[in-house]
Amino acid sequence: MRAWLIVFCCVVITCMAVITTIASLDRSVVVAGVGLWPDPWFVATLADAYFAFLTFYLWVAYKETRWSRRLGWLIAILLLGNFAMAAYLLRQILGTRAYSVESLLLRDSTSAKNFENASV
């Protein structure tokens, strides 16, 4: 499972880089964005993407115990979208010594205790 997640994150980052490069070479996002705002499907797609980013960020905020890291990842996710999300997941997978789904998804027990003690 770990290897598949690493491959998946690398595929996402690579595909997003290729797609973004192709789209950027076609036209500027600033110029194209102005003409797209009246289209309800553009607005719906954009809202859908940013709600997904914020939903993913809730997990990031749970995992990270420092406010500075939480803020940094929030900004990265909102600006870079799936690039940042795949990078965060890859960082979590590669940074886990004893890999398990629980260690990937849940907060480290020592950092959780430190976080709970700091917030009292």
VOBA-735971 format. One record per residue: chain; residue number from 1; x negated, y negated, z of N, C-alpha, C in turn; residue in one letter. Coordinates in pm, 1 decimal, always signed. Layout:
REM residues N
{kette = A nr = NUM n_u = X n_v = Y n_w = Z ca_u = X ca_v = Y ca_w = Z c_u = X c_v = Y c_w = Z rest = A}
...
REM end
This chain:
REM residues 120
{kette = A nr = 1 n_u = -83.0 n_v = +119.8 n_w = +0.0 ca_u = +0.0 ca_v = +0.0 ca_w = +0.0 c_u = -87.1 c_v = -125.6 c_w = +0.0 rest = M}
{kette = A nr = 2 n_u = -194.4 n_v = -123.1 n_w = +79.5 ca_u = -281.9 ca_v = -239.5 ca_w = +88.4 c_u = -340.8 c_v = -274.9 c_w = -48.0 rest = R}
{kette = A nr = 3 n_u = -389.2 n_v = -173.7 n_w = -118.5 ca_u = -449.5 ca_v = -196.9 ca_w = -251.0 c_u = -347.2 c_v = -255.3 c_w = -347.7 rest = A}
{kette = A nr = 4 n_u = -224.8 n_v = -204.8 n_w = -342.7 ca_u = -119.9 ca_v = -256.5 ca_w = -431.2 c_u = -87.6 c_v = -402.3 c_w = -400.3 rest = W}
{kette = A nr = 5 n_u = -84.7 n_v = -437.4 n_w = -274.1 ca_u = -57.9 ca_v = -577.1 ca_w = -237.2 c_u = -170.5 c_v = -669.4 c_w = -283.4 rest = L}
{kette = A nr = 6 n_u = -293.7 n_v = -622.4 n_w = -271.8 ca_u = -407.1 ca_v = -702.0 ca_w = -320.0 c_u = -397.3 c_v = -721.3 c_w = -470.2 rest = I}
{kette = A nr = 7 n_u = -368.9 n_v = -614.2 n_w = -543.5 ca_u = -353.7 ca_v = -622.9 ca_w = -689.3 c_u = -238.6 c_v = -716.8 c_w = -724.2 rest = V}
{kette = A nr = 8 n_u = -126.1 n_v = -703.2 n_w = -653.0 ca_u = -10.1 ca_v = -788.1 ca_w = -679.7 c_u = -44.7 c_v = -935.3 c_w = -662.2 rest = F}
{kette = A nr = 9 n_u = -110.8 n_v = -970.8 n_w = -552.3 ca_u = -147.8 ca_v = -1110.4 ca_w = -527.3 c_u = -240.4 c_v = -1162.4 c_w = -636.1 rest = C}
{kette = A nr = 10 n_u = -335.3 n_v = -1081.7 n_w = -677.5 ca_u = -427.2 ca_v = -1123.4 ca_w = -784.7 c_u = -354.0 c_v = -1141.3 c_w = -917.0 rest = C}
{kette = A nr = 11 n_u = -257.9 n_v = -1054.1 n_w = -945.5 ca_u = -177.6 ca_v = -1067.1 ca_w = -1068.1 c_u = -94.7 c_v = -1195.1 c_w = -1063.7 rest = V}
{kette = A nr = 12 n_u = -34.2 n_v = -1224.5 n_w = -949.9 ca_u = +46.1 ca_v = -1346.9 ca_w = -936.3 c_u = -41.3 c_v = -1470.0 c_w = -960.2 rest = V}
{kette = A nr = 13 n_u = -156.5 n_v = -1475.7 n_w = -895.6 ca_u = -245.6 ca_v = -1591.6 ca_w = -911.0 c_u = -290.8 c_v = -1604.7 c_w = -1056.4 rest = I}
{kette = A nr = 14 n_u = -328.0 n_v = -1494.0 n_w = -1119.0 ca_u = -373.0 ca_v = -1496.8 ca_w = -1258.5 c_u = -260.3 c_v = -1539.7 c_w = -1352.4 rest = T}
{kette = A nr = 15 n_u = -142.9 n_v = -1478.8 n_w = -1336.9 ca_u = -29.2 ca_v = -1514.5 ca_w = -1423.3 c_u = +10.8 c_v = -1660.4 c_w = -1406.4 rest = C}
{kette = A nr = 16 n_u = +14.2 n_v = -1706.6 n_w = -1282.9 ca_u = +50.0 ca_v = -1846.7 ca_w = -1259.6 c_u = -53.3 c_v = -1940.6 c_w = -1321.3 rest = M}
{kette = A nr = 17 n_u = -179.7 n_v = -1903.9 n_w = -1314.2 ca_u = -284.2 ca_v = -1987.1 ca_w = -1374.9 c_u = -267.9 c_v = -1992.3 c_w = -1526.5 rest = A}
{kette = A nr = 18 n_u = -240.9 n_v = -1878.0 n_w = -1588.6 ca_u = -222.8 ca_v = -1874.0 ca_w = -1734.2 c_u = -98.0 c_v = -1951.1 c_w = -1775.1 rest = V}
{kette = A nr = 19 n_u = +13.3 n_v = -1925.8 n_w = -1709.1 ca_u = +139.7 ca_v = -1992.3 ca_w = -1743.1 c_u = +129.4 c_v = -2142.9 c_w = -1722.5 rest = I}
{kette = A nr = 20 n_u = +68.9 n_v = -2184.1 n_w = -1611.2 ca_u = +53.2 ca_v = -2326.7 ca_w = -1583.5 c_u = -38.1 c_v = -2393.6 c_w = -1686.0 rest = T}
{kette = A nr = 21 n_u = -144.4 n_v = -2326.2 n_w = -1724.8 ca_u = -235.6 ca_v = -2380.5 ca_w = -1826.1 c_u = -165.8 c_v = -2396.3 c_w = -1960.2 rest = T}
{kette = A nr = 22 n_u = -92.8 n_v = -2295.1 n_w = -2001.9 ca_u = -19.8 ca_v = -2301.4 ca_w = -2129.7 c_u = +82.3 c_v = -2415.0 c_w = -2126.3 rest = I}
{kette = A nr = 23 n_u = +158.4 n_v = -2424.1 n_w = -2018.6 ca_u = +259.2 ca_v = -2529.5 ca_w = -2007.1 c_u = +194.8 c_v = -2667.8 c_w = -2003.8 rest = A}
{kette = A nr = 24 n_u = +82.5 n_v = -2681.2 n_w = -1933.8 ca_u = +13.8 ca_v = -2810.8 ca_w = -1924.6 c_u = -43.2 c_v = -2853.9 c_w = -2058.8 rest = S}
{kette = A nr = 25 n_u = -89.4 n_v = -2759.7 n_w = -2137.3 ca_u = -142.2 ca_v = -2792.3 ca_w = -2269.9 c_u = -29.9 c_v = -2832.6 c_w = -2366.1 rest = L}
{kette = A nr = 26 n_u = +91.0 n_v = -2783.6 n_w = -2340.6 ca_u = +205.5 ca_v = -2817.5 ca_w = -2425.9 c_u = +252.4 c_v = -2960.5 c_w = -2401.4 rest = D}
{kette = A nr = 27 n_u = +270.0 n_v = -2997.1 n_w = -2271.9 ca_u = +312.2 ca_v = -3132.9 ca_w = -2237.0 c_u = +290.5 c_v = -3159.1 c_w = -2089.0 rest = R}
{kette = A nr = 28 n_u = +287.1 n_v = -3284.8 n_w = -2054.9 ca_u = +264.8 ca_v = -3326.3 ca_w = -1917.4 c_u = +388.2 c_v = -3296.7 c_w = -1832.5 rest = S}
{kette = A nr = 29 n_u = +365.6 n_v = -3250.4 n_w = -1711.8 ca_u = +476.7 ca_v = -3222.1 ca_w = -1622.9 c_u = +549.8 c_v = -3351.0 c_w = -1584.1 rest = V}
{kette = A nr = 30 n_u = +478.6 n_v = -3462.6 n_w = -1576.8 ca_u = +540.0 ca_v = -3590.5 ca_w = -1541.8 c_u = +635.6 c_v = -3634.4 c_w = -1652.6 rest = V}
{kette = A nr = 31 n_u = +591.2 n_v = -3628.5 n_w = -1776.5 ca_u = +674.9 ca_v = -3669.2 ca_w = -1890.0 c_u = +791.5 c_v = -3572.3 c_w = -1907.6 rest = V}
{kette = A nr = 32 n_u = +765.2 n_v = -3443.6 n_w = -1899.4 ca_u = +870.9 ca_v = -3344.2 ca_w = -1917.7 c_u = +972.0 c_v = -3350.0 c_w = -1803.4 rest = A}
{kette = A nr = 33 n_u = +924.2 n_v = -3374.7 n_w = -1682.0 ca_u = +1012.2 ca_v = -3378.0 ca_w = -1565.2 c_u = +1116.3 c_v = -3487.1 c_w = -1571.6 rest = G}
{kette = A nr = 34 n_u = +1080.1 n_v = -3603.0 n_w = -1626.6 ca_u = +1174.3 ca_v = -3714.7 ca_w = -1637.0 c_u = +1292.9 c_v = -3675.7 c_w = -1723.8 rest = V}
{kette = A nr = 35 n_u = +1267.2 n_v = -3608.2 n_w = -1833.9 ca_u = +1374.3 ca_v = -3567.8 ca_w = -1924.4 c_u = +1456.3 c_v = -3451.3 c_w = -1874.5 rest = G}
{kette = A nr = 36 n_u = +1404.3 n_v = -3377.0 n_w = -1778.8 ca_u = +1473.9 ca_v = -3257.9 ca_w = -1730.4 c_u = +1569.0 c_v = -3284.2 c_w = -1613.8 rest = L}
{kette = A nr = 37 n_u = +1551.7 n_v = -3395.0 n_w = -1541.0 ca_u = +1634.0 ca_v = -3421.6 ca_w = -1422.7 c_u = +1784.0 c_v = -3419.0 c_w = -1448.5 rest = W}
{kette = A nr = 38 n_u = +1833.9 n_v = -3467.5 n_w = -1562.7 ca_u = +1978.6 ca_v = -3463.2 ca_w = -1583.5 c_u = +2035.0 c_v = -3320.8 c_w = -1600.5 rest = P}
{kette = A nr = 39 n_u = +1950.0 n_v = -3225.0 n_w = -1633.9 ca_u = +1995.3 ca_v = -3087.7 ca_w = -1657.3 c_u = +2023.0 c_v = -3017.9 c_w = -1523.3 rest = D}
{kette = A nr = 40 n_u = +2148.3 n_v = -2976.8 n_w = -1498.3 ca_u = +2181.5 ca_v = -2913.5 ca_w = -1370.1 c_u = +2104.7 c_v = -2783.5 c_w = -1345.0 rest = P}
{kette = A nr = 41 n_u = +2070.7 n_v = -2709.7 n_w = -1451.3 ca_u = +1995.5 ca_v = -2585.9 ca_w = -1432.9 c_u = +1852.1 c_v = -2613.6 c_w = -1389.2 rest = W}
{kette = A nr = 42 n_u = +1794.9 n_v = -2723.8 n_w = -1433.4 ca_u = +1661.7 ca_v = -2761.7 ca_w = -1387.5 c_u = +1665.1 c_v = -2791.8 c_w = -1238.0 rest = F}
{kette = A nr = 43 n_u = +1765.2 n_v = -2868.5 n_w = -1196.0 ca_u = +1778.8 ca_v = -2904.8 ca_w = -1054.3 c_u = +1802.8 c_v = -2779.1 c_w = -970.8 rest = V}
{kette = A nr = 44 n_u = +1889.6 n_v = -2689.0 n_w = -1018.6 ca_u = +1919.4 ca_v = -2565.5 ca_w = -945.4 c_u = +1795.3 c_v = -2476.8 c_w = -934.6 rest = A}
{kette = A nr = 45 n_u = +1719.4 n_v = -2465.8 n_w = -1041.8 ca_u = +1598.2 ca_v = -2383.9 ca_w = -1041.4 c_u = +1492.7 c_v = -2443.2 c_w = -947.9 rest = T}
{kette = A nr = 46 n_u = +1479.6 n_v = -2574.1 n_w = -951.3 ca_u = +1383.7 ca_v = -2641.3 ca_w = -863.3 c_u = +1423.2 c_v = -2624.4 c_w = -716.4 rest = L}
{kette = A nr = 47 n_u = +1551.9 n_v = -2641.3 n_w = -686.1 ca_u = +1600.2 ca_v = -2623.0 ca_w = -549.3 c_u = +1579.0 c_v = -2478.4 c_w = -504.7 rest = A}
{kette = A nr = 48 n_u = +1607.3 n_v = -2383.2 n_w = -592.0 ca_u = +1587.9 ca_v = -2242.3 ca_w = -561.0 c_u = +1441.5 c_v = -2214.0 c_w = -528.3 rest = D}
{kette = A nr = 49 n_u = +1350.8 n_v = -2267.1 n_w = -608.8 ca_u = +1207.5 ca_v = -2244.9 ca_w = -586.6 c_u = +1163.3 c_v = -2304.7 c_w = -453.0 rest = A}
{kette = A nr = 50 n_u = +1204.3 n_v = -2427.9 n_w = -424.6 ca_u = +1158.9 ca_v = -2491.1 ca_w = -300.5 c_u = +1222.4 c_v = -2429.7 c_w = -176.5 rest = Y}
{kette = A nr = 51 n_u = +1344.5 n_v = -2380.1 n_w = -185.8 ca_u = +1402.6 ca_v = -2308.4 ca_w = -71.9 c_u = +1328.0 c_v = -2177.0 c_w = -49.8 rest = F}
{kette = A nr = 52 n_u = +1284.8 n_v = -2111.7 n_w = -158.0 ca_u = +1203.0 ca_v = -1990.4 ca_w = -144.3 c_u = +1069.1 c_v = -2024.1 c_w = -79.6 rest = A}
{kette = A nr = 53 n_u = +1007.3 n_v = -2135.1 n_w = -120.9 ca_u = +881.1 ca_v = -2177.6 ca_w = -60.7 c_u = +898.2 c_v = -2199.7 c_w = +89.4 rest = F}
{kette = A nr = 54 n_u = +1005.8 n_v = -2268.3 n_w = +127.6 ca_u = +1029.6 ca_v = -2296.8 ca_w = +269.2 c_u = +1061.9 c_v = -2170.0 c_w = +348.1 rest = L}
{kette = A nr = 55 n_u = +1131.6 n_v = -2075.4 n_w = +285.4 ca_u = +1160.7 ca_v = -1948.5 ca_w = +350.7 c_u = +1031.6 c_v = -1871.9 c_w = +377.5 rest = T}
{kette = A nr = 56 n_u = +943.2 n_v = -1865.6 n_w = +278.6 ca_u = +812.9 ca_v = -1801.3 ca_w = +296.5 c_u = +734.3 c_v = -1874.1 c_w = +405.2 rest = F}
{kette = A nr = 57 n_u = +743.4 n_v = -2007.0 n_w = +405.4 ca_u = +669.9 ca_v = -2086.9 ca_w = +503.2 c_u = +711.4 c_v = -2052.9 c_w = +647.2 rest = Y}
{kette = A nr = 58 n_u = +835.6 n_v = -2013.4 n_w = +668.9 ca_u = +878.3 ca_v = -1975.4 ca_w = +804.1 c_u = +792.5 c_v = -1860.7 c_w = +857.8 rest = L}
{kette = A nr = 59 n_u = +757.5 n_v = -1765.6 n_w = +771.5 ca_u = +668.9 ca_v = -1656.3 ca_w = +811.2 c_u = +528.8 c_v = -1710.5 c_w = +840.5 rest = W}
{kette = A nr = 60 n_u = +481.8 n_v = -1801.2 n_w = +755.6 ca_u = +350.4 ca_v = -1862.4 ca_w = +776.2 c_u = +347.6 c_v = -1935.3 c_w = +910.3 rest = V}
{kette = A nr = 61 n_u = +451.0 n_v = -2012.5 n_w = +938.6 ca_u = +457.8 ca_v = -2087.2 ca_w = +1064.4 c_u = +460.4 c_v = -1992.5 c_w = +1184.4 rest = A}
{kette = A nr = 62 n_u = +524.3 n_v = -1878.2 n_w = +1168.2 ca_u = +525.9 ca_v = -1776.9 ca_w = +1274.7 c_u = +386.2 c_v = -1717.6 c_w = +1294.1 rest = Y}
{kette = A nr = 63 n_u = +317.8 n_v = -1686.3 n_w = +1182.5 ca_u = +185.9 ca_v = -1621.3 ca_w = +1190.3 c_u = +77.4 c_v = -1715.5 c_w = +1242.5 rest = K}
{kette = A nr = 64 n_u = +80.8 n_v = -1840.6 n_w = +1199.5 ca_u = -23.8 ca_v = -1936.0 ca_w = +1237.4 c_u = +9.7 c_v = -1997.5 c_w = +1372.6 rest = E}
{kette = A nr = 65 n_u = -88.5 n_v = -2002.7 n_w = +1461.9 ca_u = -62.6 ca_v = -2055.8 ca_w = +1595.4 c_u = -106.0 c_v = -2201.2 c_w = +1610.9 rest = T}
{kette = A nr = 66 n_u = -188.3 n_v = -2250.6 n_w = +1520.4 ca_u = -232.3 ca_v = -2391.0 ca_w = +1527.6 c_u = -145.9 c_v = -2477.8 c_w = +1437.8 rest = R}
{kette = A nr = 67 n_u = -106.6 n_v = -2592.8 n_w = +1490.7 ca_u = -23.0 ca_v = -2685.4 ca_w = +1413.3 c_u = -95.9 c_v = -2738.0 c_w = +1290.6 rest = W}
{kette = A nr = 68 n_u = -226.4 n_v = -2756.5 n_w = +1299.3 ca_u = -302.2 ca_v = -2807.1 ca_w = +1185.0 c_u = -297.9 c_v = -2708.3 c_w = +1069.1 rest = S}
{kette = A nr = 69 n_u = -309.4 n_v = -2579.3 n_w = +1099.6 ca_u = -300.6 ca_v = -2477.3 ca_w = +993.4 c_u = -158.3 c_v = -2468.4 c_w = +938.1 rest = R}
{kette = A nr = 70 n_u = -61.9 n_v = -2478.7 n_w = +1025.9 ca_u = +77.7 ca_v = -2475.8 ca_w = +979.1 c_u = +104.4 c_v = -2590.0 c_w = +881.8 rest = R}
{kette = A nr = 71 n_u = +59.1 n_v = -2708.5 n_w = +918.4 ca_u = +79.3 ca_v = -2824.9 ca_w = +832.7 c_u = +3.2 c_v = -2810.3 c_w = +701.1 rest = L}
{kette = A nr = 72 n_u = -120.5 n_v = -2763.6 n_w = +708.5 ca_u = -200.5 ca_v = -2743.5 ca_w = +587.9 c_u = -136.4 c_v = -2645.0 c_w = +491.8 rest = G}
{kette = A nr = 73 n_u = -87.9 n_v = -2533.4 n_w = +545.3 ca_u = -22.2 ca_v = -2434.5 ca_w = +459.4 c_u = +111.9 c_v = -2485.4 c_w = +406.3 rest = W}
{kette = A nr = 74 n_u = +184.0 n_v = -2564.0 n_w = +485.6 ca_u = +308.9 ca_v = -2621.8 ca_w = +435.6 c_u = +281.3 c_v = -2710.7 c_w = +315.0 rest = L}
{kette = A nr = 75 n_u = +182.4 n_v = -2796.9 n_w = +326.4 ca_u = +147.2 ca_v = -2885.8 ca_w = +215.0 c_u = +101.4 c_v = -2804.5 c_w = +94.7 rest = I}
{kette = A nr = 76 n_u = +17.3 n_v = -2704.9 n_w = +117.2 ca_u = -31.3 ca_v = -2621.3 ca_w = +6.9 c_u = +82.9 c_v = -2549.2 c_w = -62.8 rest = A}
{kette = A nr = 77 n_u = +174.7 n_v = -2492.7 n_w = +14.7 ca_u = +287.7 ca_v = -2419.9 ca_w = -44.4 c_u = +378.9 c_v = -2513.3 c_w = -121.7 rest = I}
{kette = A nr = 78 n_u = +406.5 n_v = -2631.2 n_w = -67.5 ca_u = +494.6 ca_v = -2724.7 ca_w = -137.8 c_u = +429.7 c_v = -2781.4 c_w = -263.8 rest = L}
{kette = A nr = 79 n_u = +298.3 n_v = -2798.4 n_w = -263.7 ca_u = +230.1 ca_v = -2852.5 ca_w = -381.4 c_u = +191.1 c_v = -2745.3 c_w = -483.4 rest = L}
{kette = A nr = 80 n_u = +152.0 n_v = -2627.5 n_w = -435.8 ca_u = +98.4 ca_v = -2524.9 ca_w = -525.4 c_u = +190.9 c_v = -2404.6 c_w = -543.1 rest = L}
{kette = A nr = 81 n_u = +296.4 n_v = -2397.1 n_w = -464.1 ca_u = +394.6 ca_v = -2291.0 ca_w = -479.8 c_u = +336.5 c_v = -2151.2 c_w = -468.2 rest = G}
{kette = A nr = 82 n_u = +360.4 n_v = -2069.8 n_w = -571.9 ca_u = +320.6 ca_v = -1929.9 ca_w = -568.9 c_u = +169.4 c_v = -1910.1 c_w = -565.4 rest = N}
{kette = A nr = 83 n_u = +91.8 n_v = -2006.1 n_w = -613.1 ca_u = -54.2 ca_v = -1998.0 ca_w = -597.6 c_u = -87.9 c_v = -1986.8 c_w = -448.3 rest = F}
{kette = A nr = 84 n_u = -35.6 n_v = -2079.5 n_w = -369.9 ca_u = -65.2 ca_v = -2083.7 ca_w = -226.8 c_u = -3.7 c_v = -1964.6 c_w = -153.8 rest = A}
{kette = A nr = 85 n_u = +115.1 n_v = -1924.5 n_w = -192.4 ca_u = +180.2 ca_v = -1811.9 ca_w = -125.7 c_u = +103.0 c_v = -1682.8 c_w = -147.8 rest = M}
{kette = A nr = 86 n_u = +60.1 n_v = -1658.9 n_w = -270.3 ca_u = -19.1 ca_v = -1538.9 ca_w = -298.9 c_u = -154.4 c_v = -1546.4 c_w = -228.8 rest = A}
{kette = A nr = 87 n_u = -214.3 n_v = -1664.4 n_w = -224.6 ca_u = -343.1 ca_v = -1681.1 ca_w = -156.2 c_u = -328.3 c_v = -1654.2 c_w = -6.7 rest = A}
{kette = A nr = 88 n_u = -219.1 n_v = -1702.3 n_w = +53.4 ca_u = -197.1 ca_v = -1678.6 ca_w = +195.9 c_u = -179.6 c_v = -1529.6 c_w = +223.2 rest = Y}
{kette = A nr = 89 n_u = -99.2 n_v = -1463.8 n_w = +143.3 ca_u = -77.1 ca_v = -1320.2 ca_w = +161.5 c_u = -207.9 c_v = -1244.0 c_w = +142.9 rest = L}
{kette = A nr = 90 n_u = -285.3 n_v = -1280.2 n_w = +42.5 ca_u = -414.4 ca_v = -1216.3 ca_w = +18.1 c_u = -508.0 c_v = -1238.1 c_w = +137.4 rest = L}
{kette = A nr = 91 n_u = -508.2 n_v = -1358.6 n_w = +190.5 ca_u = -590.1 ca_v = -1390.9 ca_w = +309.1 c_u = -548.9 c_v = -1304.8 c_w = +428.2 rest = R}
{kette = A nr = 92 n_u = -418.7 n_v = -1286.1 n_w = +444.8 ca_u = -370.3 ca_v = -1204.2 ca_w = +555.3 c_u = -410.7 c_v = -1057.1 c_w = +537.5 rest = Q}
{kette = A nr = 93 n_u = -399.9 n_v = -1007.3 n_w = +415.7 ca_u = -433.9 ca_v = -866.7 ca_w = +388.8 c_u = -583.0 c_v = -842.8 c_w = +409.0 rest = I}
{kette = A nr = 94 n_u = -664.4 n_v = -930.0 n_w = +352.0 ca_u = -809.2 ca_v = -911.4 ca_w = +359.3 c_u = -865.0 c_v = -943.1 c_w = +497.7 rest = L}
{kette = A nr = 95 n_u = -794.9 n_v = -1023.7 n_w = +574.9 ca_u = -842.0 ca_v = -1061.7 ca_w = +707.9 c_u = -802.5 c_v = -965.3 c_w = +817.2 rest = G}
{kette = A nr = 96 n_u = -726.5 n_v = -863.1 n_w = +783.4 ca_u = -680.3 ca_v = -766.3 ca_w = +882.2 c_u = -778.6 c_v = -650.0 c_w = +888.0 rest = T}
{kette = A nr = 97 n_u = -839.3 n_v = -628.6 n_w = +1005.0 ca_u = -937.1 ca_v = -519.8 ca_w = +1019.8 c_u = -868.7 c_v = -383.8 c_w = +1012.2 rest = R}
{kette = A nr = 98 n_u = -773.5 n_v = -360.6 n_w = +1097.6 ca_u = -699.9 ca_v = -234.4 ca_w = +1098.3 c_u = -567.7 c_v = -260.3 c_w = +1028.0 rest = A}
{kette = A nr = 99 n_u = -563.3 n_v = -232.4 n_w = +898.0 ca_u = -446.6 ca_v = -268.6 ca_w = +818.9 c_u = -327.6 c_v = -179.5 c_w = +851.1 rest = Y}
{kette = A nr = 100 n_u = -214.7 n_v = -243.6 n_w = +874.1 ca_u = -84.8 ca_v = -177.7 ca_w = +883.1 c_u = +18.5 c_v = -282.2 c_w = +844.7 rest = S}
{kette = A nr = 101 n_u = +137.5 n_v = -237.5 n_w = +811.7 ca_u = +243.2 ca_v = -331.9 ca_w = +776.9 c_u = +272.6 c_v = -422.5 c_w = +896.1 rest = V}
{kette = A nr = 102 n_u = +268.7 n_v = -366.1 n_w = +1015.2 ca_u = +294.2 ca_v = -444.7 ca_w = +1135.9 c_u = +188.8 c_v = -553.6 c_w = +1153.7 rest = E}
{kette = A nr = 103 n_u = +61.4 n_v = -517.8 n_w = +1132.2 ca_u = -44.5 ca_v = -617.7 ca_w = +1148.9 c_u = -35.7 c_v = -726.2 c_w = +1042.6 rest = S}
{kette = A nr = 104 n_u = +17.1 n_v = -690.9 n_w = +925.9 ca_u = +34.5 ca_v = -790.0 ca_w = +820.1 c_u = +149.0 c_v = -885.2 c_w = +852.4 rest = L}
{kette = A nr = 105 n_u = +260.2 n_v = -831.1 n_w = +894.7 ca_u = +380.9 ca_v = -912.0 ca_w = +912.9 c_u = +389.9 c_v = -981.9 c_w = +1048.0 rest = L}
{kette = A nr = 106 n_u = +335.5 n_v = -919.2 n_w = +1152.0 ca_u = +351.5 ca_v = -973.0 ca_w = +1285.9 c_u = +229.4 c_v = -1052.9 c_w = +1329.5 rest = L}
{kette = A nr = 107 n_u = +252.2 n_v = -1141.9 n_w = +1421.5 ca_u = +145.4 ca_v = -1223.8 ca_w = +1478.3 c_u = +52.6 c_v = -1134.8 c_w = +1560.6 rest = R}
{kette = A nr = 108 n_u = -75.9 n_v = -1163.3 n_w = +1558.0 ca_u = -174.5 ca_v = -1092.6 ca_w = +1638.8 c_u = -136.5 c_v = -1107.3 c_w = +1785.4 rest = D}
{kette = A nr = 109 n_u = -139.2 n_v = -998.9 n_w = +1860.1 ca_u = -92.8 ca_v = -1002.8 ca_w = +1999.2 c_u = -176.4 c_v = -1097.7 c_w = +2085.1 rest = S}
{kette = A nr = 110 n_u = -307.4 n_v = -1107.2 n_w = +2060.6 ca_u = -389.4 ca_v = -1198.8 ca_w = +2140.8 c_u = -357.5 c_v = -1343.5 c_w = +2106.8 rest = T}
{kette = A nr = 111 n_u = -337.9 n_v = -1374.3 n_w = +1978.6 ca_u = -304.5 ca_v = -1511.8 ca_w = +1943.6 c_u = -162.5 c_v = -1545.1 c_w = +1987.2 rest = S}
{kette = A nr = 112 n_u = -73.8 n_v = -1445.8 n_w = +1989.9 ca_u = +62.6 ca_v = -1468.9 ca_w = +2037.2 c_u = +60.9 c_v = -1505.4 c_w = +2184.8 rest = A}
{kette = A nr = 113 n_u = -22.0 n_v = -1434.8 n_w = +2264.2 ca_u = -31.1 ca_v = -1466.1 ca_w = +2406.8 c_u = -90.6 c_v = -1605.2 c_w = +2426.9 rest = K}
{kette = A nr = 114 n_u = -193.2 n_v = -1637.9 n_w = +2349.3 ca_u = -253.8 ca_v = -1771.8 ca_w = +2358.8 c_u = -153.9 c_v = -1878.9 c_w = +2320.6 rest = N}
{kette = A nr = 115 n_u = -73.8 n_v = -1853.6 n_w = +2218.6 ca_u = +25.9 ca_v = -1949.9 ca_w = +2173.6 c_u = +133.0 c_v = -1970.0 c_w = +2280.0 rest = F}
{kette = A nr = 116 n_u = +180.4 n_v = -1860.8 n_w = +2336.4 ca_u = +284.4 ca_v = -1872.3 ca_w = +2438.7 c_u = +231.8 c_v = -1943.8 c_w = +2562.9 rest = E}
{kette = A nr = 117 n_u = +108.1 n_v = -1918.2 n_w = +2602.0 ca_u = +50.2 ca_v = -1985.6 ca_w = +2718.1 c_u = +27.0 c_v = -2134.2 c_w = +2691.0 rest = N}
{kette = A nr = 118 n_u = -9.5 n_v = -2168.0 n_w = +2567.5 ca_u = -35.5 ca_v = -2307.5 ca_w = +2533.1 c_u = +93.0 c_v = -2389.3 c_w = +2526.1 rest = A}
{kette = A nr = 119 n_u = +204.3 n_v = -2324.6 n_w = +2493.9 ca_u = +328.5 ca_v = -2400.1 ca_w = +2477.6 c_u = +404.1 c_v = -2419.6 c_w = +2609.1 rest = S}
{kette = A nr = 120 n_u = +354.4 n_v = -2361.2 n_w = +2718.5 ca_u = +420.8 ca_v = -2374.9 ca_w = +2847.7 c_u = +384.4 c_v = -2505.2 c_w = +2912.5 rest = V}
REM end
